Amino acid sequence: MSSARPAAADGGQGAQAASPPRAGRAQVDLERVKPYADHLDDGLIQLSFTLPVPYGLAARRAAQELAAKMGLEHPEVVHYQRLTEGYTYFVMFGECVHTVDYASLSSESFDLEFMSEQEIEDYAHEHIARPVVVVGAATGTDTHSVGIDAMLNLKGFHGHHGLEGYKAFRTYNLGSQVPNSVLVARAIDLGADAILVSQTVTQQNLHISNLTELVEIVEAEGQRKRLILTCGGPRVSNELAKELGYDAGFSKGTYPHHVASFIVRELAARLAESEEAPLSAQTGARADGRGANAGVQRTRAPGADG
C-alpha cells in the first residue's frame, strides 16, 4: 500500500535529501542539525507566547526564566506588551543547544512523490481509466468548511484547482457538520473510491474521537478494504491518521494535488492487486474475498455536487 509524503510550506516537496552545498557555502552535518538564523549552527530560534501575569519587569523576568527552563541559552525578550489586565505577550530569542540526527530519520512512510495536475490526469487515465469518486465533509460538530472546500471545490486553494476541476475525479462535497454515519452512507450509495474528512475543531481532542468513530462505522459496514480513507486538518499528521486507521493524513500546507496524488496511486495499487488475486475454481470468487467483478468499471453519477 502506498503512502503520501506530508505537505510542506515549500509547496509540498516535504523532507528531501540535502542538495550539495553551493561553492563557498559551509557543509551541513546532517547528523547534527541545529536551527539556523544568522549563520550555520548558531541555534537561534524565535518564539512567542502569553503569560497570565501583569505587564512589568517581573513579567519579563518570568519569561526569561521560563525560556531558560525550556533549555534555551541566552534567552532575550525582544518585545513584550500588555494584552489585557493580568496578561502579557512576549516575543523572545534564544539559542537552542540541541541537535537532531536528520540522516537517521526514515522516510519509509512518506515515499510518494507528489505529481502535478497534468501528471495526475495522465496517471489516472493510464492506470484507472475511469472517474475516481471522492466524497468529503467536515464531520461531527465541525462547522469549518474552508479546508474541505479547498481540497474538493473547483476554485481550490492558492492557484491549485480542487479535485472537482480534474477530469479524473467525480467529487461530492457534503459540507460541514455532517454526521459520520451520513458521510459513510452517502459514500456507499455513490460507490465511492475514497472518503476525505476535514477536522479543524480540536478542543479536548474532539477530532480524535470523531475520526475514530468514522473508521469504526466504515469497518462495521464491511467497507474498509474497499474505501480509501484520508483525513486532514491543522493537527492531523500522516502518523496520527494511520494510527487511527486511515490510509493517509494531510496537515497544514496541503494542496489539492497532494491529496489527488495519493488517492490515484493508492486506488491504482488496489485495483492492480485485485486483478492479480487468483480466482477460485469452484465459486469464481477471488481469494482476497472480493467478487469476481472486483476492479470492473462501475457506473458513476455524472458531474459533481461539490
C-alpha positions as CSV (number, residue, x, y, z in Angstrom):
1,M,0.0,0.0,0.0
2,S,1.4,3.3,-1.0
3,S,1.6,6.3,1.3
4,A,1.9,10.1,1.0
5,R,4.6,12.5,2.0
6,P,3.1,15.2,4.2
7,A,2.9,18.6,2.5
8,A,5.4,21.2,3.5
9,A,5.5,25.0,3.3
10,D,7.6,24.8,0.2
11,G,4.6,23.7,-1.8
12,G,4.7,20.1,-0.7
13,Q,8.0,18.7,-1.6
14,G,8.5,17.5,2.0
15,A,11.8,16.3,3.5
16,Q,14.3,15.6,0.8
17,A,17.9,14.7,0.8
18,A,20.0,17.8,1.2
19,S,21.3,19.3,-2.0
20,P,25.1,19.6,-2.5
21,P,26.2,23.0,-1.0
22,R,27.0,25.8,-3.3
23,A,30.5,27.0,-3.7
24,G,31.6,28.8,-0.6
25,R,28.7,27.5,1.5
26,A,29.5,25.6,4.6
27,Q,28.8,21.8,4.6
28,V,25.8,20.8,6.7
29,D,26.3,18.0,9.1
30,L,23.0,16.0,8.7
31,E,23.7,14.0,11.8
32,R,23.8,17.2,14.0
33,V,21.2,19.6,12.6
34,K,20.5,22.8,14.5
35,P,18.3,25.8,13.9
36,Y,19.7,28.5,11.6
37,A,19.3,32.2,11.9
38,D,22.3,34.5,11.2
39,H,24.9,31.7,10.4
40,L,25.0,28.0,10.2
41,D,24.7,26.1,13.5
42,D,24.0,29.3,15.6
43,G,20.9,27.5,17.0
44,L,19.0,30.8,17.3
45,I,15.2,30.5,17.4
46,Q,12.3,32.9,17.8
47,L,9.3,32.1,20.0
48,S,6.2,33.9,21.2
49,F,3.8,33.1,24.0
50,T,1.5,34.7,26.5
51,L,1.8,34.5,30.3
52,P,-1.1,35.2,32.7
53,V,0.8,37.7,34.6
54,P,0.7,41.6,34.8
55,Y,2.8,43.6,32.4
56,G,6.1,44.7,34.0
57,L,9.7,43.9,34.8
58,A,8.7,40.9,36.8
59,A,6.8,39.5,33.9
60,R,9.9,40.0,31.7
61,R,12.0,38.1,34.2
62,A,9.4,35.3,34.3
63,A,9.5,34.9,30.6
64,Q,13.3,34.7,30.6
65,E,13.3,32.1,33.3
66,L,10.7,30.0,31.5
67,A,12.7,30.1,28.3
68,A,15.8,29.0,30.2
69,K,13.9,26.1,31.7
70,M,13.0,25.1,28.1
71,G,16.7,24.6,27.5
72,L,17.4,27.8,25.6
73,E,20.7,29.5,26.3
74,H,21.0,33.3,26.5
75,P,17.2,33.9,26.3
76,E,16.3,37.5,25.4
77,V,13.0,39.3,25.4
78,V,12.9,41.5,22.3
79,H,9.3,42.6,22.7
80,Y,6.6,42.4,25.3
81,Q,3.3,44.1,25.8
82,R,0.1,44.1,27.9
83,L,-2.7,42.3,26.3
84,T,-5.3,43.0,29.0
85,E,-5.3,43.2,32.8
86,G,-3.2,40.4,34.1
87,Y,-1.9,39.1,30.7
88,T,1.4,39.8,28.9
89,Y,2.5,38.8,25.5
90,F,6.2,38.1,24.7
91,V,8.5,37.7,21.7
92,M,11.9,36.1,22.5
93,F,15.1,34.9,21.0
94,G,17.2,32.1,22.5
95,E,19.9,29.7,21.5
96,C,18.9,26.0,21.1
97,V,21.8,23.7,22.2
98,H,20.1,20.5,21.0
99,T,20.6,18.9,17.6
100,V,18.7,16.3,15.6
101,D,20.1,13.4,13.6
102,Y,18.3,14.1,10.3
103,A,20.4,11.4,8.5
104,S,18.8,8.7,10.6
105,L,15.2,9.7,10.1
106,S,13.3,7.2,8.0
107,S,11.2,8.4,5.1
108,E,9.5,5.0,4.8
109,S,6.1,6.4,5.5
110,F,6.5,9.3,3.0
111,D,7.8,7.7,-0.1
112,L,5.2,9.1,-2.5
113,E,6.3,11.9,-4.9
114,F,3.6,14.4,-5.5
115,M,2.5,14.9,-9.1
116,S,1.4,17.9,-11.0
117,E,-2.3,18.3,-12.1
118,Q,-1.5,17.1,-15.6
119,E,0.6,14.2,-14.3
120,I,-2.3,13.1,-12.1
121,E,-4.7,13.2,-15.1
122,D,-2.3,11.2,-17.2
123,Y,-1.6,8.7,-14.4
124,A,-5.3,8.2,-13.7
125,H,-6.1,7.8,-17.4
126,E,-3.4,5.1,-17.8
127,H,-3.9,3.2,-14.5
128,I,-7.5,3.6,-13.6
129,A,-9.3,4.6,-16.8
130,R,-12.5,5.7,-15.1
131,P,-13.5,8.6,-12.9
132,V,-12.4,8.3,-9.3
133,V,-15.2,9.1,-6.9
134,V,-14.4,11.1,-3.8
135,V,-16.8,12.1,-1.1
136,G,-15.8,14.6,1.6
137,A,-17.1,16.6,4.5
138,A,-16.2,18.3,7.7
139,T,-17.8,15.9,10.1
140,G,-19.3,15.9,13.6
141,T,-19.9,19.3,15.1
142,D,-17.1,20.9,13.0
143,T,-18.5,23.9,11.3
144,H,-15.4,24.8,9.3
145,S,-15.8,24.0,5.6
146,V,-12.8,26.0,4.3
147,G,-10.5,23.0,4.4
148,I,-12.7,20.6,2.6
149,D,-13.7,23.3,0.1
150,A,-10.1,24.0,-0.7
151,M,-9.4,20.3,-1.5
152,L,-12.6,19.5,-3.4
153,N,-14.1,22.6,-4.9
154,L,-13.1,23.8,-8.4
155,K,-11.5,27.1,-7.1
156,G,-9.2,25.1,-4.9
157,F,-6.5,27.0,-3.0
158,H,-3.6,29.3,-3.8
159,G,-3.9,28.7,-7.6
160,H,-4.3,25.0,-7.3
161,H,-7.6,23.5,-8.6
162,G,-9.6,21.4,-6.2
163,L,-10.4,17.8,-7.3
164,E,-13.6,19.0,-8.9
165,G,-11.5,20.6,-11.5
166,Y,-9.9,17.3,-12.6
167,K,-11.3,15.2,-15.3
168,A,-10.0,12.2,-13.4
169,F,-12.3,12.8,-10.4
170,R,-16.0,13.0,-9.5
171,T,-16.3,14.8,-6.2
172,Y,-19.1,15.2,-3.7
173,N,-18.7,17.8,-1.1
174,L,-21.2,17.3,1.7
175,G,-20.2,20.5,3.6
176,S,-19.8,20.8,7.3
177,Q,-21.4,19.4,10.5
178,V,-22.1,16.1,8.7
179,P,-22.6,13.1,10.9
180,N,-20.1,10.3,10.3
181,S,-22.9,7.9,9.6
182,V,-24.4,10.1,6.9
183,L,-21.0,10.6,5.2
184,V,-20.3,6.8,5.1
185,A,-23.8,6.0,3.9
186,R,-23.5,8.6,1.1
187,A,-20.1,7.2,0.1
188,I,-21.5,3.7,-0.1
189,D,-24.6,4.9,-2.1
190,L,-22.3,6.6,-4.6
191,G,-19.9,3.7,-4.9
192,A,-17.1,6.0,-3.7
193,D,-13.5,5.1,-4.0
194,A,-12.3,7.4,-1.3
195,I,-13.5,9.4,1.7
196,L,-11.9,12.7,2.7
197,V,-12.6,14.1,6.2
198,S,-11.7,17.6,7.3
199,Q,-11.2,18.3,11.0
200,T,-10.5,21.8,12.3
201,V,-12.1,21.8,15.8
202,T,-9.6,20.0,18.1
203,Q,-10.6,21.2,21.6
204,Q,-10.4,18.3,24.1
205,N,-9.2,16.1,21.2
206,L,-12.7,16.1,19.6
207,H,-11.0,15.4,16.3
208,I,-9.6,12.1,17.6
209,S,-12.9,10.7,18.8
210,N,-14.7,11.9,15.6
211,L,-12.1,10.4,13.3
212,T,-12.1,7.2,15.2
213,E,-15.8,6.9,15.0
214,L,-15.8,7.2,11.2
215,V,-13.3,4.3,10.9
216,E,-15.4,2.2,13.2
217,I,-18.5,2.8,11.1
218,V,-16.7,2.0,7.8
219,E,-15.5,-1.2,9.4
220,A,-18.9,-2.1,10.7
221,E,-20.3,-1.7,7.1
222,G,-17.6,-4.0,5.8
223,Q,-16.2,-1.3,3.5
224,R,-12.8,-0.8,5.0
225,K,-10.8,-2.8,2.4
226,R,-12.7,-1.1,-0.5
227,L,-12.7,2.6,0.7
228,I,-9.6,4.7,0.8
229,L,-9.8,6.8,4.0
230,T,-8.0,10.1,4.2
231,C,-8.3,13.0,6.6
232,G,-6.8,16.4,7.1
233,G,-6.6,19.4,9.4
234,P,-4.2,21.6,11.3
235,R,-3.5,19.0,14.0
236,V,-3.7,15.9,11.7
237,S,-0.5,14.2,10.7
238,N,0.2,11.2,8.5
239,E,1.4,9.3,11.5
240,L,-1.7,10.2,13.6
241,A,-4.0,9.3,10.7
242,K,-2.5,5.9,10.2
243,E,-2.6,5.3,14.0
244,L,-6.4,5.9,13.9
245,G,-6.9,3.6,10.9
246,Y,-6.7,5.9,7.9
247,D,-4.6,5.4,4.8
248,A,-3.1,8.9,4.9
249,G,-3.3,12.2,6.7
250,F,-2.6,15.7,5.5
251,S,-1.8,18.8,7.6
252,K,-1.1,22.5,7.1
253,G,0.5,23.3,3.8
254,T,-1.5,20.7,1.9
255,Y,-2.7,21.4,-1.7
256,P,-5.3,19.5,-3.7
257,H,-2.7,17.8,-5.9
258,H,-1.1,16.3,-2.8
259,V,-4.3,14.6,-1.9
260,A,-5.0,13.7,-5.5
261,S,-1.6,12.2,-6.0
262,F,-2.1,9.8,-3.0
263,I,-5.6,8.8,-4.0
264,V,-4.9,7.9,-7.6
265,R,-1.7,5.9,-6.7
266,E,-3.5,4.1,-3.8
267,L,-6.5,3.2,-6.0
268,A,-4.3,2.1,-8.9
269,A,-2.4,-0.2,-6.5
270,R,-5.6,-1.7,-5.1
271,L,-7.1,-2.3,-8.5
272,A,-3.9,-4.0,-9.6
273,E,-3.8,-6.1,-6.5
274,S,-7.5,-7.1,-7.1
275,E,-6.8,-8.1,-10.7
276,E,-3.8,-10.3,-9.6
277,A,-5.8,-12.2,-6.9
278,P,-6.4,-15.8,-8.1
279,L,-10.0,-17.0,-8.9
280,S,-11.5,-19.9,-7.0
281,A,-12.1,-22.8,-9.4
282,Q,-15.4,-23.6,-7.7
283,T,-17.0,-20.2,-7.0
284,G,-15.3,-17.8,-9.3
285,A,-14.7,-15.6,-6.3
286,R,-11.3,-14.1,-5.7
287,A,-9.1,-15.4,-3.0
288,D,-9.0,-12.0,-1.3
289,G,-12.7,-12.2,-0.7
290,R,-13.7,-9.7,-3.4
291,G,-16.2,-10.7,-6.1
292,A,-15.2,-11.9,-9.5
293,N,-16.2,-8.4,-10.8
294,A,-13.8,-6.6,-8.5
295,G,-12.0,-3.9,-10.3
296,V,-14.5,-3.8,-13.1
297,Q,-15.6,-0.2,-14.0
298,R,-18.8,0.8,-12.2
299,T,-21.4,3.2,-13.5
300,R,-20.9,6.6,-11.9
301,A,-23.2,9.5,-11.4
302,P,-22.1,12.2,-13.8
303,G,-20.8,15.6,-12.6
304,A,-20.0,16.7,-9.1
305,D,-22.3,18.3,-6.5
306,G,-19.4,19.9,-4.6
